[in-house]
Amino acid sequence: MKRIIIVTVVVSLIAAVAYGGSPYMPTDAERARWTLHDMKSWKIALEAYRQDNGSYPAGATLQDAAVAVEGKYISTVPMHDAWGRAYVYESTNSGFILASAGADGRFDRSSWATAGQLDSLEGDAVITEQGRFWLRSWKFR
């Protein structure tokens, strides 16, 4: 029994030293990748909703869209990006916009009409009903 306790203490000390004694903190690039995956899940759920109902959810808020798709098209909708900030969802005349503010946490709505890949993780990532997935996304090196 004494040997088991000693081995457990030694393993715990090695683990604490190996991990610096602090919890893991993901990088902004890792957070951006997780966010893009969650946004793809939103896109798939919204497209499935449109196929069944003839239009995208008409709600004006993220919560309205979540109520429309959660349970039937996606088990649990991600309401926050990997930085912990709520996505913005807007219903448009013919579709939707879903955006993440990125690493800086500030939305720049004037940039949402500009398609392409962003060099900085601080720009807004945006998906719409247009195109395959992304209107604006982050570029990874």
Salt bridges, closest charged atoms under 4 A:
GLU47 OE2 - LYS43 NZ 3.48
GLU47 OE1 - ARG50 NE 3.27
ASP52 OD2 - LYS72 NZ 3.92
GLU90 OE2 - ARG109 NH1 2.06
ASP104 OD2 - ARG106 NH2 3.27
ASP119 OD1 - LYS139 NZ 2.84
